[in-house]
Amino acid sequence: MGLWTLLQGFLLLANAFAVLNEDRFLGPRGWTLLQIQGGKTTLKGQIIGFIHACQYFRLPLIVLNIITIVVKLISG
């Protein structure tokens, strides 16, 4: 497993977090951004923050996906 494969895995994970719907999936499980507004930083709060950051940076994720697809098409 090379560095390129590892980066592709992280990109796929970020894509998975970016498409999660807060109202339908995260809200009923208590994983909303309002849950971490209390001020304490826990592992759950950091994961929720990472999910929201992935949702916020959808445009850069689209660009990274396009770059990855082009590289895969060229290199085989």
Gaussian input, Z-matrix of N, CA and C with variables (Angstrom, degrees):
# hf/3-21g

backbone

0 1
 N
 C     1     B1
 C     2     B2     1     A1
 N     3     B3     2     A2     1     D1
 C     4     B4     3     A3     2     D2
 C     5     B5     4     A4     3     D3
 N     6     B6     5     A5     4     D4
 C     7     B7     6     A6     5     D5
 C     8     B8     7     A7     6     D6
 N     9     B9     8     A8     7     D7
 C    10    B10     9     A9     8     D8
 C    11    B11    10    A10     9     D9
 N    12    B12    11    A11    10    D10
 C    13    B13    12    A12    11    D11
 C    14    B14    13    A13    12    D12
 N    15    B15    14    A14    13    D13
 C    16    B16    15    A15    14    D14
 C    17    B17    16    A16    15    D15
 N    18    B18    17    A17    16    D16
 C    19    B19    18    A18    17    D17
 C    20    B20    19    A19    18    D18
 N    21    B21    20    A20    19    D19
 C    22    B22    21    A21    20    D20
 C    23    B23    22    A22    21    D21
 N    24    B24    23    A23    22    D22
 C    25    B25    24    A24    23    D23
 C    26    B26    25    A25    24    D24
 N    27    B27    26    A26    25    D25
 C    28    B28    27    A27    26    D26
 C    29    B29    28    A28    27    D27
 N    30    B30    29    A29    28    D28
 C    31    B31    30    A30    29    D29
 C    32    B32    31    A31    30    D30
 N    33    B33    32    A32    31    D31
 C    34    B34    33    A33    32    D32
 C    35    B35    34    A34    33    D33
 N    36    B36    35    A35    34    D34
 C    37    B37    36    A36    35    D35
 C    38    B38    37    A37    36    D36
 N    39    B39    38    A38    37    D37
 C    40    B40    39    A39    38    D38
 C    41    B41    40    A40    39    D39
 N    42    B42    41    A41    40    D40
 C    43    B43    42    A42    41    D41
 C    44    B44    43    A43    42    D42
 N    45    B45    44    A44    43    D43
 C    46    B46    45    A45    44    D44
 C    47    B47    46    A46    45    D45
 N    48    B48    47    A47    46    D46
 C    49    B49    48    A48    47    D47
 C    50    B50    49    A49    48    D48
 N    51    B51    50    A50    49    D49
 C    52    B52    51    A51    50    D50
 C    53    B53    52    A52    51    D51
 N    54    B54    53    A53    52    D52
 C    55    B55    54    A54    53    D53
 C    56    B56    55    A55    54    D54
 N    57    B57    56    A56    55    D55
 C    58    B58    57    A57    56    D56
 C    59    B59    58    A58    57    D57
 N    60    B60    59    A59    58    D58
 C    61    B61    60    A60    59    D59
 C    62    B62    61    A61    60    D60
 N    63    B63    62    A62    61    D61
 C    64    B64    63    A63    62    D62
 C    65    B65    64    A64    63    D63
 N    66    B66    65    A65    64    D64
 C    67    B67    66    A66    65    D65
 C    68    B68    67    A67    66    D66
 N    69    B69    68    A68    67    D67
 C    70    B70    69    A69    68    D68
 C    71    B71    70    A70    69    D69
 N    72    B72    71    A71    70    D70
 C    73    B73    72    A72    71    D71
 C    74    B74    73    A73    72    D72
 N    75    B75    74    A74    73    D73
 C    76    B76    75    A75    74    D74
 C    77    B77    76    A76    75    D75
 N    78    B78    77    A77    76    D76
 C    79    B79    78    A78    77    D77
 C    80    B80    79    A79    78    D78
 N    81    B81    80    A80    79    D79
 C    82    B82    81    A81    80    D80
 C    83    B83    82    A82    81    D81
 N    84    B84    83    A83    82    D82
 C    85    B85    84    A84    83    D83
 C    86    B86    85    A85    84    D84
 N    87    B87    86    A86    85    D85
 C    88    B88    87    A87    86    D86
 C    89    B89    88    A88    87    D87
 N    90    B90    89    A89    88    D88
 C    91    B91    90    A90    89    D89
 C    92    B92    91    A91    90    D90
 N    93    B93    92    A92    91    D91
 C    94    B94    93    A93    92    D92
 C    95    B95    94    A94    93    D93
 N    96    B96    95    A95    94    D94
 C    97    B97    96    A96    95    D95
 C    98    B98    97    A97    96    D96
 N    99    B99    98    A98    97    D97
 C   100   B100    99    A99    98    D98
 C   101   B101   100   A100    99    D99
 N   102   B102   101   A101   100   D100
 C   103   B103   102   A102   101   D101
 C   104   B104   103   A103   102   D102
 N   105   B105   104   A104   103   D103
 C   106   B106   105   A105   104   D104
 C   107   B107   106   A106   105   D105
 N   108   B108   107   A107   106   D106
 C   109   B109   108   A108   107   D107
 C   110   B110   109   A109   108   D108
 N   111   B111   110   A110   109   D109
 C   112   B112   111   A111   110   D110
 C   113   B113   112   A112   111   D111
 N   114   B114   113   A113   112   D112
 C   115   B115   114   A114   113   D113
 C   116   B116   115   A115   114   D114
 N   117   B117   116   A116   115   D115
 C   118   B118   117   A117   116   D116
 C   119   B119   118   A118   117   D117
 N   120   B120   119   A119   118   D118
 C   121   B121   120   A120   119   D119
 C   122   B122   121   A121   120   D120
 N   123   B123   122   A122   121   D121
 C   124   B124   123   A123   122   D122
 C   125   B125   124   A124   123   D123
 N   126   B126   125   A125   124   D124
 C   127   B127   126   A126   125   D125
 C   128   B128   127   A127   126   D126
 N   129   B129   128   A128   127   D127
 C   130   B130   129   A129   128   D128
 C   131   B131   130   A130   129   D129
 N   132   B132   131   A131   130   D130
 C   133   B133   132   A132   131   D131
 C   134   B134   133   A133   132   D132
 N   135   B135   134   A134   133   D133
 C   136   B136   135   A135   134   D134
 C   137   B137   136   A136   135   D135
 N   138   B138   137   A137   136   D136
 C   139   B139   138   A138   137   D137
 C   140   B140   139   A139   138   D138
 N   141   B141   140   A140   139   D139
 C   142   B142   141   A141   140   D140
 C   143   B143   142   A142   141   D141
 N   144   B144   143   A143   142   D142
 C   145   B145   144   A144   143   D143
 C   146   B146   145   A145   144   D144
 N   147   B147   146   A146   145   D145
 C   148   B148   147   A147   146   D146
 C   149   B149   148   A148   147   D147
 N   150   B150   149   A149   148   D148
 C   151   B151   150   A150   149   D149
 C   152   B152   151   A151   150   D150
 N   153   B153   152   A152   151   D151
 C   154   B154   153   A153   152   D152
 C   155   B155   154   A154   153   D153
 N   156   B156   155   A155   154   D154
 C   157   B157   156   A156   155   D155
 C   158   B158   157   A157   156   D156
 N   159   B159   158   A158   157   D157
 C   160   B160   159   A159   158   D158
 C   161   B161   160   A160   159   D159
 N   162   B162   161   A161   160   D160
 C   163   B163   162   A162   161   D161
 C   164   B164   163   A163   162   D162
 N   165   B165   164   A164   163   D163
 C   166   B166   165   A165   164   D164
 C   167   B167   166   A166   165   D165
 N   168   B168   167   A167   166   D166
 C   169   B169   168   A168   167   D167
 C   170   B170   169   A169   168   D168
 N   171   B171   170   A170   169   D169
 C   172   B172   171   A171   170   D170
 C   173   B173   172   A172   171   D171
 N   174   B174   173   A173   172   D172
 C   175   B175   174   A174   173   D173
 C   176   B176   175   A175   174   D174
 N   177   B177   176   A176   175   D175
 C   178   B178   177   A177   176   D176
 C   179   B179   178   A178   177   D177
 N   180   B180   179   A179   178   D178
 C   181   B181   180   A180   179   D179
 C   182   B182   181   A181   180   D180
 N   183   B183   182   A182   181   D181
 C   184   B184   183   A183   182   D182
 C   185   B185   184   A184   183   D183
 N   186   B186   185   A185   184   D184
 C   187   B187   186   A186   185   D185
 C   188   B188   187   A187   186   D186
 N   189   B189   188   A188   187   D187
 C   190   B190   189   A189   188   D188
 C   191   B191   190   A190   189   D189
 N   192   B192   191   A191   190   D190
 C   193   B193   192   A192   191   D191
 C   194   B194   193   A193   192   D192
 N   195   B195   194   A194   193   D193
 C   196   B196   195   A195   194   D194
 C   197   B197   196   A196   195   D195
 N   198   B198   197   A197   196   D196
 C   199   B199   198   A198   197   D197
 C   200   B200   199   A199   198   D198
 N   201   B201   200   A200   199   D199
 C   202   B202   201   A201   200   D200
 C   203   B203   202   A202   201   D201
 N   204   B204   203   A203   202   D202
 C   205   B205   204   A204   203   D203
 C   206   B206   205   A205   204   D204
 N   207   B207   206   A206   205   D205
 C   208   B208   207   A207   206   D206
 C   209   B209   208   A208   207   D207
 N   210   B210   209   A209   208   D208
 C   211   B211   210   A210   209   D209
 C   212   B212   211   A211   210   D210
 N   213   B213   212   A212   211   D211
 C   214   B214   213   A213   212   D212
 C   215   B215   214   A214   213   D213
 N   216   B216   215   A215   214   D214
 C   217   B217   216   A216   215   D215
 C   218   B218   217   A217   216   D216
 N   219   B219   218   A218   217   D217
 C   220   B220   219   A219   218   D218
 C   221   B221   220   A220   219   D219
 N   222   B222   221   A221   220   D220
 C   223   B223   222   A222   221   D221
 C   224   B224   223   A223   222   D222
 N   225   B225   224   A224   223   D223
 C   226   B226   225   A225   224   D224
 C   227   B227   226   A226   225   D225

   B1=1.4588
   B2=1.5223
   B3=1.3085
   B4=1.4479
   B5=1.5184
   B6=1.2983
   B7=1.4594
   B8=1.5318
   B9=1.3469
   B10=1.4631
   B11=1.5364
   B12=1.3186
   B13=1.4604
   B14=1.5292
   B15=1.3078
   B16=1.4595
   B17=1.5291
   B18=1.3276
   B19=1.4681
   B20=1.5275
   B21=1.3285
   B22=1.4606
   B23=1.5309
   B24=1.3122
   B25=1.4584
   B26=1.5226
   B27=1.3198
   B28=1.4675
   B29=1.5265
   B30=1.3317
   B31=1.4610
   B32=1.5252
   B33=1.3183
   B34=1.4570
   B35=1.5321
   B36=1.3270
   B37=1.4577
   B38=1.5270
   B39=1.3247
   B40=1.4643
   B41=1.5258
   B42=1.3349
   B43=1.4605
   B44=1.5296
   B45=1.3119
   B46=1.4694
   B47=1.5204
   B48=1.3135
   B49=1.4622
   B50=1.5229
   B51=1.3182
   B52=1.4637
   B53=1.5226
   B54=1.3164
   B55=1.4606
   B56=1.5249
   B57=1.3299
   B58=1.4623
   B59=1.5262
   B60=1.3149
   B61=1.4578
   B62=1.5307
   B63=1.3232
   B64=1.4596
   B65=1.5262
   B66=1.3195
   B67=1.4637
   B68=1.5237
   B69=1.3143
   B70=1.4591
   B71=1.5188
   B72=1.3171
   B73=1.4569
   B74=1.5240
   B75=1.3054
   B76=1.4641
   B77=1.5234
   B78=1.3335
   B79=1.4615
   B80=1.5143
   B81=1.3337
   B82=1.4628
   B83=1.5231
   B84=1.3065
   B85=1.4666
   B86=1.5279
   B87=1.3160
   B88=1.4646
   B89=1.5114
   B90=1.3338
   B91=1.4577
   B92=1.5202
   B93=1.3192
   B94=1.4604
   B95=1.5281
   B96=1.3130
   B97=1.4589
   B98=1.5210
   B99=1.3348
   B100=1.4591
   B101=1.5267
   B102=1.3068
   B103=1.4644
   B104=1.5290
   B105=1.3193
   B106=1.4652
   B107=1.5194
   B108=1.3152
   B109=1.4555
   B110=1.5265
   B111=1.3262
   B112=1.4520
   B113=1.5106
   B114=1.3082
   B115=1.4514
   B116=1.5164
   B117=1.3374
   B118=1.4580
   B119=1.5260
   B120=1.3125
   B121=1.4502
   B122=1.5265
   B123=1.3093
   B124=1.4518
   B125=1.5238
   B126=1.3119
   B127=1.4603
   B128=1.5260
   B129=1.3355
   B130=1.4632
   B131=1.5286
   B132=1.3079
   B133=1.4603
   B134=1.5161
   B135=1.3305
   B136=1.4554
   B137=1.5279
   B138=1.3303
   B139=1.4605
   B140=1.5218
   B141=1.3431
   B142=1.4685
   B143=1.5235
   B144=1.3207
   B145=1.4600
   B146=1.5265
   B147=1.3415
   B148=1.4591
   B149=1.5246
   B150=1.3320
   B151=1.4642
   B152=1.5201
   B153=1.3137
   B154=1.4676
   B155=1.5218
   B156=1.3290
   B157=1.4676
   B158=1.5229
   B159=1.3352
   B160=1.4726
   B161=1.5219
   B162=1.3244
   B163=1.4569
   B164=1.5273
   B165=1.3099
   B166=1.4583
   B167=1.5286
   B168=1.3257
   B169=1.4609
   B170=1.5309
   B171=1.3185
   B172=1.4644
   B173=1.5227
   B174=1.3113
   B175=1.4596
   B176=1.5269
   B177=1.3309
   B178=1.4675
   B179=1.5267
   B180=1.3332
   B181=1.4560
   B182=1.5273
   B183=1.3234
   B184=1.4572
   B185=1.5232
   B186=1.3301
   B187=1.4653
   B188=1.5335
   B189=1.3158
   B190=1.4633
   B191=1.5269
   B192=1.3340
   B193=1.4646
   B194=1.5177
   B195=1.3241
   B196=1.4663
   B197=1.5207
   B198=1.3278
   B199=1.4639
   B200=1.5243
   B201=1.3223
   B202=1.4654
   B203=1.5248
   B204=1.3218
   B205=1.4612
   B206=1.5261
   B207=1.3252
   B208=1.4686
   B209=1.5304
   B210=1.3168
   B211=1.4610
   B212=1.5228
   B213=1.3300
   B214=1.4667
   B215=1.5259
   B216=1.3221
   B217=1.4573
   B218=1.5204
   B219=1.3336
   B220=1.4637
   B221=1.5284
   B222=1.3200
   B223=1.4668
   B224=1.5297
   B225=1.3113
   B226=1.4648
   B227=1.4339
   A1=107.73
   A2=114.72
   A3=119.91
   A4=112.11
   A5=114.06
   A6=121.14
   A7=110.58
   A8=116.71
   A9=120.36
   A10=110.63
   A11=117.41
   A12=121.54
   A13=110.70
   A14=116.55
   A15=120.80
   A16=111.39
   A17=116.81
   A18=120.70
   A19=111.19
   A20=117.40
   A21=120.40
   A22=110.95
   A23=116.70
   A24=120.55
   A25=112.07
   A26=116.61
   A27=120.18
   A28=111.75
   A29=116.39
   A30=120.31
   A31=110.45
   A32=117.64
   A33=120.91
   A34=111.80
   A35=116.98
   A36=120.68
   A37=111.01
   A38=117.39
   A39=121.01
   A40=111.02
   A41=117.08
   A42=120.49
   A43=110.72
   A44=116.01
   A45=119.56
   A46=111.16
   A47=117.76
   A48=120.45
   A49=111.66
   A50=116.98
   A51=120.63
   A52=112.36
   A53=118.31
   A54=120.17
   A55=113.14
   A56=118.13
   A57=119.53
   A58=110.08
   A59=116.07
   A60=121.84
   A61=108.61
   A62=116.25
   A63=120.17
   A64=111.81
   A65=117.42
   A66=120.34
   A67=112.19
   A68=117.18
   A69=120.35
   A70=113.48
   A71=118.35
   A72=120.38
   A73=112.93
   A74=116.83
   A75=120.07
   A76=112.70
   A77=117.55
   A78=121.81
   A79=114.59
   A80=118.87
   A81=119.33
   A82=114.14
   A83=117.63
   A84=121.12
   A85=112.51
   A86=117.41
   A87=120.98
   A88=113.66
   A89=117.56
   A90=121.04
   A91=110.78
   A92=117.52
   A93=120.75
   A94=109.57
   A95=115.12
   A96=120.42
   A97=111.36
   A98=117.37
   A99=121.09
   A100=112.00
   A101=117.19
   A102=120.85
   A103=112.14
   A104=117.50
   A105=119.43
   A106=111.74
   A107=118.95
   A108=122.00
   A109=111.93
   A110=117.71
   A111=121.68
   A112=114.49
   A113=118.29
   A114=120.56
   A115=114.00
   A116=118.81
   A117=119.14
   A118=109.62
   A119=115.09
   A120=120.90
   A121=108.60
   A122=116.01
   A123=121.78
   A124=108.66
   A125=116.13
   A126=119.98
   A127=110.24
   A128=116.65
   A129=120.49
   A130=110.52
   A131=117.22
   A132=121.13
   A133=112.26
   A134=116.49
   A135=120.00
   A136=111.08
   A137=117.56
   A138=121.10
   A139=110.28
   A140=116.76
   A141=120.77
   A142=110.33
   A143=116.83
   A144=120.65
   A145=111.93
   A146=117.09
   A147=120.80
   A148=111.03
   A149=117.44
   A150=121.21
   A151=110.31
   A152=117.17
   A153=120.26
   A154=112.00
   A155=117.17
   A156=119.14
   A157=110.70
   A158=116.74
   A159=119.69
   A160=110.57
   A161=117.32
   A162=120.22
   A163=110.74
   A164=117.01
   A165=121.24
   A166=111.37
   A167=116.94
   A168=121.76
   A169=111.72
   A170=116.93
   A171=119.82
   A172=111.88
   A173=118.73
   A174=120.86
   A175=111.93
   A176=119.70
   A177=117.85
   A178=112.63
   A179=117.86
   A180=119.80
   A181=111.29
   A182=116.87
   A183=120.31
   A184=110.21
   A185=116.15
   A186=120.43
   A187=110.37
   A188=117.53
   A189=120.48
   A190=111.70
   A191=117.29
   A192=120.49
   A193=111.24
   A194=117.06
   A195=120.66
   A196=110.77
   A197=116.82
   A198=120.57
   A199=110.31
   A200=116.83
   A201=121.12
   A202=111.02
   A203=117.21
   A204=120.76
   A205=110.89
   A206=117.24
   A207=120.50
   A208=110.50
   A209=117.28
   A210=120.55
   A211=110.38
   A212=116.99
   A213=120.34
   A214=111.72
   A215=117.94
   A216=120.82
   A217=111.90
   A218=116.49
   A219=120.76
   A220=110.79
   A221=116.62
   A222=119.44
   A223=113.30
   A224=116.90
   A225=119.33
   A226=114.31
   D1=122.28
   D2=-177.77
   D3=-98.12
   D4=-179.32
   D5=179.86
   D6=-64.81
   D7=-38.78
   D8=-179.65
   D9=-62.52
   D10=-41.70
   D11=179.30
   D12=-65.81
   D13=-38.99
   D14=177.71
   D15=-64.72
   D16=-42.62
   D17=177.50
   D18=-64.72
   D19=-37.83
   D20=176.66
   D21=-64.23
   D22=-38.35
   D23=177.29
   D24=-63.00
   D25=-43.58
   D26=177.35
   D27=-65.31
   D28=-35.96
   D29=177.14
   D30=-65.72
   D31=-41.74
   D32=176.67
   D33=-63.87
   D34=-38.87
   D35=177.52
   D36=-65.47
   D37=-42.33
   D38=177.64
   D39=-64.62
   D40=-37.24
   D41=176.15
   D42=-63.66
   D43=-41.39
   D44=179.50
   D45=-62.45
   D46=-40.88
   D47=178.76
   D48=-71.30
   D49=-31.84
   D50=-176.92
   D51=-69.22
   D52=-27.52
   D53=-176.79
   D54=-93.29
   D55=-0.78
   D56=178.08
   D57=-68.80
   D58=131.71
   D59=-179.92
   D60=-90.25
   D61=125.37
   D62=-176.10
   D63=-67.80
   D64=-39.86
   D65=-176.95
   D66=-71.35
   D67=-38.56
   D68=-173.48
   D69=-92.32
   D70=-31.20
   D71=-174.08
   D72=-113.45
   D73=-50.40
   D74=-173.28
   D75=-79.10
   D76=-38.65
   D77=-176.53
   D78=-59.69
   D79=-51.37
   D80=-179.68
   D81=-63.10
   D82=-20.74
   D83=179.69
   D84=-94.57
   D85=-0.22
   D86=178.56
   D87=78.87
   D88=26.65
   D89=-177.88
   D90=-109.01
   D91=43.35
   D92=179.93
   D93=-93.54
   D94=166.60
   D95=179.97
   D96=-67.40
   D97=-25.03
   D98=178.15
   D99=-66.93
   D100=-22.71
   D101=179.99
   D102=-67.93
   D103=-27.56
   D104=-176.58
   D105=-102.51
   D106=10.70
   D107=-179.72
   D108=-75.07
   D109=-8.21
   D110=-177.75
   D111=-66.26
   D112=-21.45
   D113=177.15
   D114=107.86
   D115=-23.89
   D116=179.66
   D117=-84.06
   D118=141.56
   D119=-177.38
   D120=-102.51
   D121=111.82
   D122=176.98
   D123=-117.80
   D124=174.29
   D125=177.60
   D126=-63.30
   D127=-40.87
   D128=177.90
   D129=-62.07
   D130=-40.98
   D131=178.35
   D132=-64.44
   D133=-38.14
   D134=178.51
   D135=-68.55
   D136=-38.00
   D137=177.70
   D138=-65.80
   D139=-42.92
   D140=177.77
   D141=-61.95
   D142=-41.88
   D143=177.68
   D144=-63.28
   D145=-38.70
   D146=177.92
   D147=-66.41
   D148=-39.77
   D149=177.85
   D150=-62.25
   D151=-44.09
   D152=179.60
   D153=-69.66
   D154=-32.45
   D155=175.89
   D156=-66.59
   D157=-39.25
   D158=176.99
   D159=-64.59
   D160=-37.45
   D161=178.96
   D162=-70.29
   D163=-32.31
   D164=-179.77
   D165=-71.85
   D166=-35.97
   D167=-176.54
   D168=-98.34
   D169=47.99
   D170=179.96
   D171=-69.96
   D172=-38.26
   D173=-179.30
   D174=-63.86
   D175=-46.72
   D176=174.86
   D177=-62.62
   D178=-32.14
   D179=176.52
   D180=-65.33
   D181=-37.96
   D182=177.15
   D183=-62.58
   D184=-43.66
   D185=179.27
   D186=-63.68
   D187=-43.77
   D188=178.43
   D189=-64.10
   D190=-36.30
   D191=176.09
   D192=-64.42
   D193=-42.19
   D194=178.60
   D195=-63.34
   D196=-43.33
   D197=178.45
   D198=-61.94
   D199=-43.23
   D200=179.95
   D201=-63.39
   D202=-42.49
   D203=179.11
   D204=-63.87
   D205=-43.18
   D206=-179.99
   D207=-64.14
   D208=-43.11
   D209=179.31
   D210=-63.31
   D211=-42.47
   D212=178.24
   D213=-64.95
   D214=-36.54
   D215=177.95
   D216=-67.81
   D217=-37.76
   D218=-179.29
   D219=-74.81
   D220=-45.31
   D221=-173.68
   D222=-84.56
   D223=-19.88
   D224=176.43
   D225=96.97

